[in-house]
Amino acid sequence: MATQRTTAKTPKNPASVPIEPAPCQPCGGTGNVAITVRVGRKRRPVGQQDGLCLNCLGEGTDPDA
């Protein structure tokens, strides 16, 4: 008895959707965090400036993911 074959081909590598990396939690994906500027002998805070996020090193993506 002859076996009937199907002609439908299955893709070997289906189109995969690129996974976006999760944003870094401390900086929210921007790569910058607010750093308090302190001046004087008593080290009183006078304002804030942008600083490099030390968790992701300015990349903006979660390093654990």
C-alpha positions as CSV (number, residue, x, y, z in Angstrom):
1,M,0.0,0.0,0.0
2,A,1.4,3.4,-1.0
3,T,1.8,6.2,1.6
4,Q,0.4,9.5,0.6
5,R,2.8,12.4,1.1
6,T,1.8,16.0,1.8
7,T,3.4,18.8,-0.2
8,A,3.0,21.5,2.5
9,K,6.3,22.7,3.8
10,T,6.9,24.0,7.3
11,P,9.3,26.9,7.7
12,K,12.5,25.8,9.4
13,N,13.1,29.2,11.0
14,P,9.8,31.0,11.6
15,A,9.9,34.8,11.6
16,S,10.7,35.7,15.2
17,V,9.7,39.0,16.7
18,P,12.8,40.8,18.1
19,I,12.5,41.1,21.9
20,E,13.0,44.6,23.2
21,P,15.2,44.8,26.3
22,A,13.5,45.9,29.5
23,P,14.3,49.5,30.5
24,C,16.6,50.1,33.5
25,Q,14.7,50.7,36.7
26,P,16.7,53.5,38.4
27,C,16.9,55.7,35.3
28,G,13.7,54.6,33.5
29,G,15.6,53.9,30.3
30,T,17.1,57.3,29.8
31,G,20.6,56.5,31.1
32,N,20.7,59.6,33.3
33,V,19.8,60.0,37.0
34,A,19.5,63.1,39.1
35,I,22.5,63.8,41.3
36,T,22.2,66.2,44.2
37,V,24.8,69.0,44.2
38,R,26.1,69.8,47.6
39,V,28.2,72.9,48.5
40,G,29.8,74.5,51.6
41,R,31.2,73.2,54.8
42,K,27.9,71.8,56.0
43,R,27.4,70.2,52.6
44,R,23.9,71.7,52.0
45,P,22.1,70.7,48.9
46,V,21.6,73.5,46.3
47,G,20.3,71.7,43.3
48,Q,20.5,68.7,41.1
49,Q,22.3,67.8,37.9
50,D,22.2,64.9,35.5
51,G,24.6,62.0,36.2
52,L,25.4,58.7,34.6
53,C,23.3,55.8,35.8
54,L,25.6,53.3,37.5
55,N,23.2,50.4,37.1
56,C,23.2,50.4,33.3
57,L,26.2,52.6,32.6
58,G,24.1,55.0,30.5
59,E,22.9,52.3,28.1
60,G,19.3,52.5,29.4
61,T,18.5,48.8,29.3
62,D,18.2,46.4,32.2
63,P,21.6,44.6,32.6
64,D,19.9,41.6,34.3
65,A,17.6,40.9,31.4
